Amino acid sequence: MSETIRKRQYRVGLNLFNKKPEKGITYLIRRGFLENTPQGVARFLITRKGLSRQMIGEYLGNLQNQFNMAVLSCFAMELDLSGRQVDVALRKFQAYFRMPGEAQKIERLMEIFSQRYCECNADIVGRLRSSDTIFVLAFAIIMLNTDLHTPNLKPERRMRVEDFIKNLRGIDDCHDIDKDMLSGIYERVKSDEFKPGSDHVTQVMKVQATIVGKKPNLALPHRRLVCYCRLYEIPDVNKKERPGVQQAPRCSSSTTCWSSSRYSARRRPP
């Protein structure tokens, strides 16, 4: 089989993953691009470009699929979380995928994260009274991030640092954990929202944000930005009216080509 065909098959597998993650993984395994093991799939999700962060989150959050859950455990094992504060380690963990919205899925992800964090930070965990403390704290951090950065929530309704500390009273086997540590977590989350890392969808979203007027939703997981260019229209100098240079931004994705409305800017008199 030629290299061109193999590359085409690989691209098909990525596109399948970005629509239906399980189908994409099955396709890539059958075509020999992936090992049929949780470890192989976990490394693939971490290292390969062209995968939607949203779809990685959906795949890892599929609680009904035992293979996916095994991949999630191996996924966490691939990450070195040692020597980091809980929120800093959680930020690294969450950067590889978009967090699902369902509470059950978040709970499972935080359970796997806390297990890995405890393995990497035995000295920190050793100062706690319960190993479940990291799990509860991690879940609380995700909820805090949502509360502080939900766009439509009024400022007066957002969680304050006092509320965050109060909500976590007694989480360490009926004992409180250090208030200064919790305050530091609060301030870091407040100043820097937890977000997944950039992917091909991020590029399309940036282009879409520059387009004025009514437009379709271009930023979909299975679309990637192929090219972006500007076309300039030079007016006829012999015409009486000289509207100035007009330009029409165009972008081409893997499934569509889009041209925004042209606009004109009158040339200022010398």
C-alpha positions, 0 to 999 in steps of 0.5 A, a space after each residue: 500500500 502506498 504512503 499516500 493511501 496510508 496518509 489518507 486512511 490516517 486522516 479518515 481515522 482522525 475525522 472519524 474520531 472527531 465525529 464518533 470517538 469510538 468509531 475512530 479508535 476502532 478504525 485506526 486499530 483495524 488499519 494498524 495505526 494504533 495498538 489495541 491496548 489501553 496504553 496504546 490508545 492513551 499515548 495516542 490521545 496525549 501525543 497525536 495532533 488533529 484530535 478534538 479536545 472535546 472528543 477526547 473528553 467524550 471518549 474518556 468520559 464514556 462510563 459505559 465502556 470498560 475499554 474507555 475506562 481502562 484507557 482513562 486510567 492509563 491516560 493518567 499514568 502517562 502524566 507526571 504530576 509530581 511536585 505540583 499543587 493540586 490545582 496546578 496538577 489538575 490544570 495540566 491533567 485537564 489541558 488534554 481534553 474538554 471537561 464533560 458537563 455531567 457530574 458523574 463523568 466529572 466525578 470519575 475523572 476526578 477519581 482517576 486524577 486524585 489516584 494519580 496525584 497521590 501516587 506522584 505526591 506521597 509527601 503531600 498526601 502523607 500530611 493529610 488524614 485521608 486520601 479522599 481529601 484530594 478527590 474532594 478538593 479536585 472536584 471542588 476546584 472544577 466547580 469553582 472554575 465553573 462558578 467563577 468563569 460562567 459568562 452569564 453569572 452576575 458578579 455578586 453571585 459568584 463564589 468568594 474566597 470565604 465561601 470556597 474555604 467555608 465549603 471545604 471545612 472538615 474535608 480532611 477526615 473532619 479536619 480543615 486543610 490549610 486556609 492559605 493553600 485554599 486561598 492560593 488555589 482560589 486566586 489562581 483559578 480566578 485569574 486563569 480559567 481552566 481551559 483545554 489546550 488549543 486544537 484545530 477547532 481553536 484555529 477555526 474559532 479565531 477566524 469565525 470571531 473575525 467574521 461580521 454578520 450572519 454566519 454558520 457555525 464553522 467551529 465543529 470538531 470534525 473541521 480543520 482550517 486548511 487555509 486563510 487568505 484575503 482578496 483585494 479588489 482594486 477600484 477602476 481609477 477612471 471611474 468617478 467614484 473611488 470607494 477605496 480598496 475592498 477586501 474579502 477575507 476567505 477561509 477554507 476548512 476541510 469541509 467548507 469554503 467560506 467568504 465573508 461579506 466584502 467591506 470598503 474603506 474610503 481612502 483619506 484625501 492626501 
